[in-house]
Amino acid sequence: MNIAKTDGDKTSMEQLTINELCDLKMRFGISIAAIMARARDLGMVTADLYVRFSITMNQQGWRNPERVEFRGQESSNRFDQLLYRATAGELISLSKAASLAGKPLAMFRESLQMVS
């Protein structure tokens, strides 16, 4: 994103391209309109810029469907996080965690990186 100036804790975007917004959508799966609304709420773009953006989105017909589609694949890693937490807290053994993860013990041990 083209960040032009910083004002204390707030960063403002004075120059912004639709390509940058499309890249953010493709990376995070968030609609372009939601990205701009959040940037407005955070004070990163002015209300005037947000209104002009919304008008352009409507005039160009980019609202539904948006200009680009999210092609990413969502996946959950919550179960793995729970296994790592249970192992770190010594609630379950490494071999039990590896078994629940469906991985050989050596592979699970490799994926487990403890902070010393």
CYANA upper distance limits for C-alpha pairs under 8 A (distance plus 0.5 A):
  1 MET  CA     13 MET  CA      8.45
  1 MET  CA     16 LEU  CA      7.26
  1 MET  CA     20 GLU  CA      6.43
  2 ASN  CA     13 MET  CA      7.03
  2 ASN  CA     14 GLU  CA      8.24
  2 ASN  CA     15 GLN  CA      6.42
  2 ASN  CA     16 LEU  CA      6.48
  3 ILE  CA     11 THR  CA      7.73
  3 ILE  CA     12 SER  CA      7.01
  3 ILE  CA     13 MET  CA      5.48
  3 ILE  CA     14 GLU  CA      7.47
  3 ILE  CA     15 GLN  CA      7.65
  4 ALA  CA     12 SER  CA      7.05
  4 ALA  CA     13 MET  CA      6.17
  4 ALA  CA     14 GLU  CA      6.24
  4 ALA  CA     15 GLN  CA      7.42
  5 LYS  CA     11 THR  CA      6.71
  5 LYS  CA     12 SER  CA      6.25
  5 LYS  CA     13 MET  CA      7.63
  5 LYS  CA     14 GLU  CA      8.20
  6 THR  CA     10 LYS  CA      6.47
  6 THR  CA     11 THR  CA      4.94
  6 THR  CA     12 SER  CA      6.64
  7 ASP  CA     11 THR  CA      6.56
  7 ASP  CA     12 SER  CA      7.98
 10 LYS  CA     42 LEU  CA      8.21
 10 LYS  CA     43 GLY  CA      7.38
 10 LYS  CA     44 MET  CA      7.23
 11 THR  CA     43 GLY  CA      8.27
 11 THR  CA     44 MET  CA      6.13
 12 SER  CA     43 GLY  CA      7.44
 12 SER  CA     44 MET  CA      4.61
 12 SER  CA     45 VAL  CA      6.41
 13 MET  CA     44 MET  CA      6.22
 13 MET  CA     45 VAL  CA      6.31
 14 GLU  CA     45 VAL  CA      7.67
 16 LEU  CA     20 GLU  CA      7.43
 16 LEU  CA     21 LEU  CA      8.48
 17 THR  CA     21 LEU  CA      7.23
 18 ILE  CA     22 CYS  CA      6.59
 19 ASN  CA     23 ASP  CA      6.64
 20 GLU  CA     24 LEU  CA      6.82
 21 LEU  CA     25 LYS  CA      6.73
 21 LEU  CA     32 ILE  CA      6.45
 21 LEU  CA     35 ILE  CA      8.02
 22 CYS  CA     26 MET  CA      6.64
 22 CYS  CA     32 ILE  CA      7.30
 22 CYS  CA     67 ARG  CA      8.07
 22 CYS  CA     68 VAL  CA      6.87
 23 ASP  CA     27 ARG  CA      6.56
 24 LEU  CA     28 PHE  CA      6.45
 24 LEU  CA     29 GLY  CA      8.09
 24 LEU  CA     30 ILE  CA      7.99
 24 LEU  CA     32 ILE  CA      8.38
 25 LYS  CA     29 GLY  CA      5.37
 25 LYS  CA     30 ILE  CA      5.53
 25 LYS  CA     31 SER  CA      6.34
 25 LYS  CA     32 ILE  CA      6.62
 25 LYS  CA     68 VAL  CA      8.36
 25 LYS  CA     69 GLU  CA      8.44
 25 LYS  CA     70 PHE  CA      6.98
 26 MET  CA     30 ILE  CA      8.32
 26 MET  CA     68 VAL  CA      8.07
 26 MET  CA     69 GLU  CA      7.52
 26 MET  CA     70 PHE  CA      5.44
 26 MET  CA     71 ARG  CA      7.07
 26 MET  CA     72 GLY  CA      7.47
 27 ARG  CA     70 PHE  CA      8.33
 27 ARG  CA     72 GLY  CA      7.89
 29 GLY  CA     70 PHE  CA      5.88
 29 GLY  CA     72 GLY  CA      7.66
 30 ILE  CA     34 ALA  CA      7.08
 30 ILE  CA     35 ILE  CA      7.22
 31 SER  CA     35 ILE  CA      6.84
 31 SER  CA     66 GLU  CA      8.24
 32 ILE  CA     36 MET  CA      6.82
 32 ILE  CA     66 GLU  CA      8.09
 33 ALA  CA     37 ALA  CA      6.58
 33 ALA  CA     54 SER  CA      8.15
 33 ALA  CA     63 ARG  CA      8.44
 34 ALA  CA     38 ARG  CA      6.56
 35 ILE  CA     39 ALA  CA      6.67
 36 MET  CA     40 ARG  CA      6.61
 36 MET  CA     45 VAL  CA      8.29
 36 MET  CA     50 TYR  CA      7.25
 37 ALA  CA     41 ASP  CA      6.66
 37 ALA  CA     50 TYR  CA      7.79
 38 ARG  CA     42 LEU  CA      6.64
 39 ALA  CA     43 GLY  CA      6.71
 39 ALA  CA     44 MET  CA      5.45
 39 ALA  CA     45 VAL  CA      6.24
 40 ARG  CA     44 MET  CA      6.22
 40 ARG  CA     45 VAL  CA      5.39
 40 ARG  CA     46 THR  CA      6.57
 40 ARG  CA     47 ALA  CA      6.80
 40 ARG  CA     50 TYR  CA      7.14
 45 VAL  CA     49 LEU  CA      6.82
 45 VAL  CA     50 TYR  CA      7.27
 46 THR  CA     50 TYR  CA      6.81
 47 ALA  CA     51 VAL  CA      6.72
 48 ASP  CA     52 ARG  CA      6.76
 49 LEU  CA     53 PHE  CA      6.51
 50 TYR  CA     54 SER  CA      6.64
 51 VAL  CA     55 ILE  CA      6.70
 52 ARG  CA     56 THR  CA      6.68
 53 PHE  CA     57 MET  CA      6.64
 54 SER  CA     58 ASN  CA      6.81
 55 ILE  CA     59 GLN  CA      6.59
 56 THR  CA     60 GLN  CA      6.43
 57 MET  CA     61 GLY  CA      6.59
 57 MET  CA     62 TRP  CA      5.56
 57 MET  CA     63 ARG  CA      6.24
 58 ASN  CA     62 TRP  CA      6.80
 58 ASN  CA     63 ARG  CA      6.48
 61 GLY  CA     65 PRO  CA      8.31
 61 GLY  CA     66 GLU  CA      8.37
 62 TRP  CA     66 GLU  CA      5.03
 62 TRP  CA     67 ARG  CA      5.68
 63 ARG  CA     67 ARG  CA      8.18
 77 ASN  CA     81 GLN  CA      6.80
 78 ARG  CA     82 LEU  CA      6.71
 79 PHE  CA     83 LEU  CA      6.74
 80 ASP  CA     84 TYR  CA      6.68
 80 ASP  CA    101 ALA  CA      7.58
 81 GLN  CA     85 ARG  CA      6.62
 82 LEU  CA     86 ALA  CA      6.54
 83 LEU  CA     87 THR  CA      6.55
 83 LEU  CA     97 ALA  CA      6.36
 83 LEU  CA    101 ALA  CA      8.22
 84 TYR  CA     88 ALA  CA      6.51
 84 TYR  CA     97 ALA  CA      8.35
 84 TYR  CA    112 LEU  CA      7.44
 85 ARG  CA     89 GLY  CA      6.54
 86 ALA  CA     90 GLU  CA      6.54
 86 ALA  CA     91 LEU  CA      5.50
 86 ALA  CA     92 ILE  CA      6.32
 87 THR  CA     91 LEU  CA      6.48
 87 THR  CA     92 ILE  CA      5.90
 87 THR  CA     93 SER  CA      6.65
 87 THR  CA     94 LEU  CA      6.78
 87 THR  CA     97 ALA  CA      7.39
 88 ALA  CA    114 MET  CA      8.07
 92 ILE  CA     96 LYS  CA      6.78
 92 ILE  CA     97 ALA  CA      7.10
 93 SER  CA     97 ALA  CA      6.73
 94 LEU  CA     98 ALA  CA      6.55
 94 LEU  CA    105 LEU  CA      7.62
 94 LEU  CA    108 PHE  CA      8.28
 94 LEU  CA    109 ARG  CA      7.68
 95 SER  CA     99 SER  CA      6.59
 95 SER  CA    105 LEU  CA      6.29
 96 LYS  CA    100 LEU  CA      6.68
 97 ALA  CA    101 ALA  CA      6.58
 97 ALA  CA    108 PHE  CA      8.34
 98 ALA  CA    102 GLY  CA      6.57
 98 ALA  CA    103 LYS  CA      5.72
 98 ALA  CA    104 PRO  CA      6.61
 98 ALA  CA    105 LEU  CA      5.75
 98 ALA  CA    108 PHE  CA      5.93
 98 ALA  CA    109 ARG  CA      8.37
 99 SER  CA    103 LYS  CA      6.67
 99 SER  CA    104 PRO  CA      7.72
 99 SER  CA    105 LEU  CA      8.02
101 ALA  CA    108 PHE  CA      8.34
103 LYS  CA    107 MET  CA      6.74
103 LYS  CA    108 PHE  CA      6.53
104 PRO  CA    108 PHE  CA      6.82
105 LEU  CA    109 ARG  CA      6.47
106 ALA  CA    110 GLU  CA      6.62
107 MET  CA    111 SER  CA      6.81
108 PHE  CA    112 LEU  CA      6.76
109 ARG  CA    113 GLN  CA      8.48
